[in-house]
Structures are given as structure tokens and as C-alpha cells.
């Protein structure tokens, strides 16, 4: 996803100048990840929530300031607010978190969580992610599906970067355990703020 950030930033700038085709380009780049994130939060209602989010995004586009990566974070924040509003309307209470705010960063030697998700379908992956505590699920979805870096995820969720790293670590480790990826459980699945699923830097 990050590979498209330059194209995305240019498209957003043109869209802010009134270019409707450029807005369509920005939509095509952002929508798949945003929809995956929303599926993890609201399940089958994701398309409806995404539509509400895009209405707000298009309405407020002139206020956005930033680059392509910043636009992905901004749209994720809007989508999250719409998802939480949807959950409140449905009277579905978000699951409580088991994560304490003051936690240590948990270093590991390498990232093996690619193994955990590369062999299963998107729907199965989202079903597994939805089974995580909410803070872990959101951290994993924003890092892996939307493609945000650690600090951007922290801004979207309104949490400290260390808490987000730990939530992603615990979520990915739990997913790896559920999928029987023993190496990931033994060696330590990490989210060190510079790597995401399928990305090697």
C-alpha cells in the first residue's frame, strides 16, 4: 500500500482542486484497505459504513492537509468514527480491552507473521481478527489491512505508540498461535513500528 502513497498524494491534491477523476483514483487506492478494516469492525455492514465515511471524506476533502500516507490515516480515522457510531446505533457494545496502557515494548528477532495469514482466505482472516480483543484487532487491521505505520495507527486510535505496538504484537501472536504457526509463537511475532504483514524493509 505504501508503494502507492506518491500516486495517492498527487491524486488527493488534484481532487482538492476539483478533479473528479483524481478523487476516483484516490478512492480506488484507499477503498480496499479501508473496507477490510471496516469488515473487521462491523462485519457485513462494512459497505454501508464505508459509504457514510466516503461521503464525509468527500465533503471535508478541502480541509485535509498532508501526503498520501497522511490521507490513508485521515480516512481511517473518519471510517473508525463512522464504525463506532454504527455500533452505538446497533447497541453493540465494543468488547473491552485486556491491554493495559503502560506496557513494555516487546522486542523480537524477526517478523514471521506473514506465515500466519498468507495461506488463508481474506474472510477467514477477518473472522480470526474479529475474535481478538478490540484493541488488538484494530491495531492489526490498521497495520496489516490499511497499511498504516505505527505512529499513524496510534493517532487513529488515540493511543500511545507503545500501546499500539504491544496490541499489534499480542494480536499477531494470538493469530499465529490459532493458525498453528509455532515458530511465530516461539520466536516472537513483532510489530516494531517499521514492518507490516507482507512488507520487508
C-alpha positions as CSV (number, residue, x, y, z in Angstrom):
1,X,0.0,0.0,0.0
2,X,2.8,2.4,0.8
3,X,4.1,2.0,-2.7
4,X,1.1,3.9,-3.9
5,X,1.5,6.8,-1.5
6,X,3.1,9.1,-4.0
7,X,0.4,8.5,-6.5
8,X,-2.2,8.9,-3.8
9,X,-0.8,12.2,-2.6
10,X,-0.8,13.6,-6.1
11,X,-4.4,12.4,-6.7
12,X,-5.6,13.9,-3.5
13,X,-4.0,17.3,-4.4
14,X,-5.7,17.2,-7.8
15,X,-9.0,16.2,-6.2
16,X,-8.8,19.1,-3.8
17,X,-8.5,21.3,-7.0
18,X,-11.8,19.9,-8.2
19,X,-10.6,17.0,-10.4
20,X,-13.3,14.3,-10.0
21,X,-11.2,11.7,-11.9
22,X,-8.4,12.2,-9.3
23,X,-10.8,11.6,-6.5
24,X,-11.8,8.3,-8.2
25,X,-8.1,7.4,-8.3
26,X,-7.7,8.2,-4.6
27,X,-10.8,6.1,-3.8
28,X,-9.5,3.1,-5.8
29,X,-6.2,3.2,-3.9
30,X,-7.7,3.6,-0.4
31,X,-11.0,1.7,-0.5
32,X,-9.8,-1.9,-0.4
33,X,-7.8,-1.4,2.8
34,X,-10.5,0.8,4.3
35,X,-13.2,-1.8,3.5
36,X,-11.1,-4.6,5.0
37,X,-10.6,-2.6,8.2
38,X,-14.3,-1.9,8.5
39,X,-15.2,-5.5,7.9
40,X,-13.1,-6.3,10.9
41,X,-15.0,-3.8,13.0
42,X,-18.6,-4.1,11.8
43,X,-18.7,-7.3,9.7
44,X,-21.3,-7.4,6.9
45,X,-22.3,-3.7,7.4
46,X,-18.9,-2.6,6.2
47,X,-20.1,-1.4,2.8
48,X,-22.7,0.8,4.3
49,X,-20.3,2.3,6.9
50,X,-17.7,2.8,4.1
51,X,-20.3,4.7,2.1
52,X,-21.0,7.0,5.0
53,X,-17.3,7.5,5.5
54,X,-16.7,8.4,1.9
55,X,-19.5,11.0,2.0
56,X,-17.7,12.7,4.9
57,X,-14.3,12.3,3.2
58,X,-15.6,14.0,0.0
59,X,-17.3,16.7,2.0
60,X,-14.3,17.6,4.1
61,X,-11.6,16.9,1.5
62,X,-10.7,20.6,1.3
63,X,-9.7,20.6,4.9
64,X,-7.2,17.7,4.6
65,X,-3.5,18.7,4.7
66,X,-0.8,16.1,4.2
67,X,0.6,13.4,1.9
68,X,-0.6,10.1,0.7
69,X,0.2,8.2,3.9
70,X,-1.5,11.0,5.8
71,X,-4.6,10.7,3.7
72,X,-4.8,7.0,4.4
73,X,-4.6,7.8,8.2
74,X,-7.2,10.6,7.9
75,X,-9.6,8.3,6.0
76,X,-9.1,5.5,8.5
77,X,-9.9,7.9,11.4
78,X,-13.1,9.0,9.7
79,X,-14.1,5.4,8.9
80,X,-13.4,4.4,12.5
81,X,-15.7,7.2,13.8
82,X,-18.5,6.1,11.4
83,X,-18.0,2.4,12.5
84,X,-18.2,3.3,16.2
85,X,-21.3,5.4,15.5
86,X,-22.8,2.4,13.7
87,X,-22.0,0.1,16.6
88,X,-23.6,2.5,19.0
89,X,-26.8,2.7,16.9
90,X,-26.9,-1.1,16.8
91,X,-26.5,-1.1,20.6
92,X,-23.5,-3.4,20.1
93,X,-21.0,-2.6,22.8
94,X,-17.4,-2.9,21.7
95,X,-15.5,-5.5,23.6
96,X,-13.4,-4.3,26.5
97,X,-9.7,-4.3,26.2
98,X,-7.3,-6.5,28.2
99,X,-4.4,-4.3,27.3
100,X,-3.0,-2.0,30.0
101,X,-1.8,1.4,28.8
102,X,1.5,1.1,30.5
103,X,3.2,-1.9,28.9
104,X,6.8,-2.6,27.8
105,X,7.7,-2.8,24.2
106,X,8.3,-6.5,23.4
107,X,11.2,-6.9,21.0
108,X,11.7,-10.0,18.9
109,X,14.4,-11.2,16.5
110,X,12.3,-11.2,13.3
111,X,8.8,-10.9,11.9
112,X,7.2,-14.3,11.0
113,X,3.5,-13.3,11.0
114,X,3.4,-13.4,7.2
115,X,3.2,-17.2,7.6
116,X,0.2,-16.9,9.8
117,X,-2.1,-15.2,7.3
118,X,-0.7,-15.8,3.8
119,X,-2.3,-19.2,3.4
120,X,-5.9,-18.4,4.5
121,X,-8.7,-16.5,2.8
122,X,-9.5,-12.9,3.5
123,X,-12.8,-13.8,5.0
124,X,-11.3,-16.4,7.3
125,X,-8.5,-13.9,8.3
126,X,-11.1,-11.2,9.1
127,X,-13.1,-13.7,11.1
128,X,-10.0,-14.6,13.1
129,X,-9.1,-10.9,13.6
130,X,-12.6,-10.2,14.8
131,X,-12.1,-12.8,17.5
132,X,-9.3,-10.8,19.0
133,X,-9.8,-8.2,21.8
134,X,-10.8,-5.0,20.1
135,X,-7.6,-3.1,20.7
136,X,-5.6,-5.9,19.2
137,X,-8.0,-6.3,16.3
138,X,-7.9,-2.6,15.4
139,X,-4.1,-2.4,15.7
140,X,-3.7,-5.5,13.4
141,X,-6.3,-4.2,10.9
142,X,-4.8,-0.7,10.6
143,X,-1.2,-2.0,10.3
144,X,-1.9,-5.0,8.0
145,X,-5.0,-4.2,6.1
146,X,-4.9,-0.4,5.8
147,X,-1.1,-0.3,5.8
148,X,-0.5,2.5,8.3
149,X,2.7,2.8,10.2
150,X,2.8,2.5,14.0
151,X,2.6,6.3,14.7
152,X,-0.3,6.7,12.3
153,X,-2.2,3.8,13.9
154,X,-1.6,5.5,17.3
155,X,-3.1,8.7,16.0
156,X,-6.1,7.0,14.5
157,X,-6.8,5.1,17.8
158,X,-5.8,8.0,20.1
159,X,-3.3,5.8,21.9
160,X,0.4,5.9,22.6
161,X,2.7,4.2,20.0
162,X,4.0,1.7,22.6
163,X,0.5,0.6,23.4
164,X,-0.3,0.2,19.7
165,X,2.9,-1.8,19.1
166,X,2.1,-4.1,22.0
167,X,-1.5,-4.6,20.9
168,X,-0.4,-5.5,17.4
169,X,2.3,-7.8,18.8
170,X,-0.2,-9.6,21.0
171,X,-2.9,-9.8,18.3
172,X,-0.5,-11.2,15.7
173,X,1.0,-13.7,18.2
174,X,-2.5,-14.9,19.1
175,X,-3.4,-15.2,15.4
176,X,-0.2,-17.2,14.8
177,X,-1.0,-19.5,17.7
178,X,-4.5,-20.1,16.4
179,X,-3.1,-20.9,13.0
180,X,-0.5,-23.3,14.4
181,X,2.5,-21.2,13.3
182,X,4.7,-22.4,16.2
183,X,7.8,-20.6,15.0
184,X,6.0,-17.3,15.3
185,X,4.8,-18.2,18.8
186,X,8.2,-19.4,19.9
187,X,10.4,-16.7,18.3
188,X,8.1,-13.8,18.9
189,X,5.9,-12.1,16.4
190,X,6.9,-8.5,16.4
191,X,5.5,-5.2,15.3
192,X,8.4,-2.9,15.7
193,X,6.9,0.2,14.0
194,X,8.7,-0.4,10.7
195,X,7.2,-3.6,9.4
196,X,3.8,-4.8,8.4
197,X,2.4,-8.0,7.0
198,X,3.8,-8.9,3.7
199,X,6.3,-6.0,3.9
200,X,10.0,-6.4,4.4
201,X,12.2,-3.4,4.9
